Amino acid sequence: MNQKKRHNWLTPLIVAVVALFSFNSVFAAGGKCPESHCSSVSIQLNESCKAMGFSNGTPFPVVRKDQSVCWCPCSCVTGDTLIMLVNGEVKRADELVEGDLIMVMTASGLQSVPVYLVTRSSVTNYQAQKVTLSDGSFLTASDNHTVVDEHDQLVALDSVSVGSKLRRYDGELVEVLTNEKVTKESVDLINVMVNIDSTVPLHHVYVTNSLLSGDMLVQLTSDATGEEIDLLWDEIDLANVPPKK
């Protein structure tokens, strides 16, 4: 996938999010939609949530075929997810603040950049996607949270099959042992945005529980296009990857 196409995808999304993220309230009407309905409108839902800057888990009104209104939550990672900081240190996602320096992928390997935006909310009875991995780690997030697969492309978490492999921050592959829906009775939901001035998808890949994940902007790109995003892994220099502490 060429650089020009990447630019065309990300530029309007960056403009929209920067212009609108301060608009942060929406009413909840008609009760929560069935999970199947939220999944069926996930592309449009997440585009709207992120373009408007709504916090993860924020109720977003959805009109059903019978014209009744219900709501679906905006997407997330869970608050206990560990985000890699400078020099391999980690910090819980629910403790991140704007300006924290986190490790992000570039063609020169992992480099530290400041967090531009953190959105958060607390929800109950949330249906999350959880993968467990062969190195003993796991990741719990929304079903459309993006991770890097064995083909070095960003894919939605719920599309990852058991037995496939995901890419760690150090370039190693780990096997997916399980991938299932889990209900969280009470959970904090977090999303992160970095490198607001960059239109290169690679620059929006950070480290969550040792796995490479896409940030808010690149996830929205993946949702909006319905396509995987090639990260051109062969061009990345891993010589300066810090050890995990």
TAKAHU-V647667 format. One record per residue. N is the residue number from 1. RES is the residue in one small letter. SS is DSSP state (2 for helix, 1 for strand, 0 for the rest). D_FIRST is the distance of its C-alpha to the first C-alpha in whole Angstrom. Layout:
N_RES_SS_D_FIRST + N_RES_SS_D_FIRST
//
This chain:
1_m_0_0 + 2_n_0_4 + 3_q_2_7 + 4_k_2_9 + 5_k_2_7 + 6_r_2_8 + 7_h_2_11 + 8_n_2_12 + 9_w_2_12 + 10_l_2_14 + 11_t_2_16 + 12_p_2_18 + 13_l_2_18 + 14_i_2_20 + 15_v_2_22 + 16_a_2_23 + 17_v_2_24 + 18_v_2_26 + 19_a_2_28 + 20_l_2_29 + 21_f_0_29 + 22_s_0_33 + 23_f_0_34 + 24_n_0_34 + 25_s_0_37 + 26_v_0_37 + 27_f_0_40 + 28_a_0_40 + 29_a_0_41 + 30_g_0_42 + 31_g_0_42 + 32_k_1_38 + 33_c_0_37 + 34_p_0_36 + 35_e_2_33 + 36_s_2_32 + 37_h_2_32 + 38_c_2_30 + 39_s_2_28 + 40_s_2_28 + 41_v_0_27 + 42_s_2_25 + 43_i_2_22 + 44_q_2_24 + 45_l_2_26 + 46_n_2_24 + 47_e_2_22 + 48_s_2_26 + 49_c_2_27 + 50_k_2_24 + 51_a_2_24 + 52_m_2_28 + 53_g_0_28 + 54_f_0_30 + 55_s_0_31 + 56_n_0_30 + 57_g_0_32 + 58_t_0_34 + 59_p_1_35 + 60_f_1_33 + 61_p_1_35 + 62_v_1_34 + 63_v_1_36 + 64_r_0_36 + 65_k_0_37 + 66_d_0_41 + 67_q_0_40 + 68_s_0_41 + 69_v_1_39 + 70_c_1_38 + 71_w_1_36 + 72_c_1_33 + 73_p_1_32 + 74_c_0_29 + 75_s_0_26 + 76_c_0_27 + 77_v_1_27 + 78_t_1_31 + 79_g_0_33 + 80_d_0_34 + 81_t_0_30 + 82_l_1_30 + 83_i_1_28 + 84_m_1_28 + 85_l_1_29 + 86_v_2_30 + 87_n_2_31 + 88_g_2_30 + 89_e_0_33 + 90_v_1_32 + 91_k_1_33 + 92_r_1_33 + 93_a_2_31 + 94_d_2_34 + 95_e_2_35 + 96_l_0_32 + 97_v_0_33 + 98_e_0_31 + 99_g_0_31 + 100_d_0_31 + 101_l_1_29 + 102_i_1_26 + 103_m_1_24 + 104_v_1_20 + 105_m_1_18 + 106_t_1_16 + 107_a_0_15 + 108_s_0_19 + 109_g_1_20 + 110_l_1_21 + 111_q_1_23 + 112_s_1_25 + 113_v_1_25 + 114_p_1_27 + 115_v_1_27 + 116_y_1_26 + 117_l_1_28 + 118_v_1_29 + 119_t_1_30 + 120_r_1_33 + 121_s_1_35 + 122_s_1_38 + 123_v_1_38 + 124_t_1_40 + 125_n_1_39 + 126_y_1_35 + 127_q_1_33 + 128_a_1_31 + 129_q_1_28 + 130_k_1_29 + 131_v_1_28 + 132_t_1_30 + 133_l_1_29 + 134_s_0_30 + 135_d_0_31 + 136_g_0_33 + 137_s_0_31 + 138_f_1_30 + 139_l_1_28 + 140_t_1_29 + 141_a_1_27 + 142_s_0_26 + 143_d_0_25 + 144_n_0_21 + 145_h_0_21 + 146_t_1_18 + 147_v_1_18 + 148_v_1_16 + 149_d_1_16 + 150_e_0_17 + 151_h_0_14 + 152_d_0_12 + 153_q_1_11 + 154_l_1_13 + 155_v_1_15 + 156_a_1_18 + 157_l_2_22 + 158_d_2_23 + 159_s_2_21 + 160_v_0_22 + 161_s_0_24 + 162_v_0_27 + 163_g_0_27 + 164_s_0_23 + 165_k_1_22 + 166_l_1_20 + 167_r_1_19 + 168_r_1_22 + 169_y_0_22 + 170_d_0_23 + 171_g_0_21 + 172_e_0_23 + 173_l_1_22 + 174_v_1_25 + 175_e_1_26 + 176_v_1_26 + 177_l_1_30 + 178_t_1_30 + 179_n_1_29 + 180_e_1_31 + 181_k_1_32 + 182_v_1_35 + 183_t_1_37 + 184_k_1_37 + 185_e_1_41 + 186_s_1_40 + 187_v_1_37 + 188_d_1_35 + 189_l_1_32 + 190_i_1_30 + 191_n_1_26 + 192_v_1_25 + 193_m_1_23 + 194_v_1_22 + 195_n_0_20 + 196_i_0_21 + 197_d_0_20 + 198_s_0_17 + 199_t_0_14 + 200_v_0_11 + 201_p_2_11 + 202_l_2_12 + 203_h_2_15 + 204_h_2_16 + 205_v_1_17 + 206_y_1_20 + 207_v_1_23 + 208_t_1_25 + 209_n_0_28 + 210_s_0_26 + 211_l_1_23 + 212_l_1_19 + 213_s_1_19 + 214_g_1_17 + 215_d_0_19 + 216_m_2_20 + 217_l_2_18 + 218_v_2_15 + 219_q_2_17 + 220_l_2_18 + 221_t_2_14 + 222_s_2_14 + 223_d_2_17 + 224_a_2_17 + 225_t_2_14 + 226_g_0_15 + 227_e_0_11 + 228_e_0_10 + 229_i_1_8 + 230_d_1_6 + 231_l_0_9 + 232_l_0_9 + 233_w_2_12 + 234_d_2_13 + 235_e_2_13 + 236_i_0_16 + 237_d_0_19 + 238_l_0_22 + 239_a_0_25 + 240_n_0_26 + 241_v_0_25 + 242_p_0_28 + 243_p_0_31 + 244_k_0_31 + 245_k_0_35
//
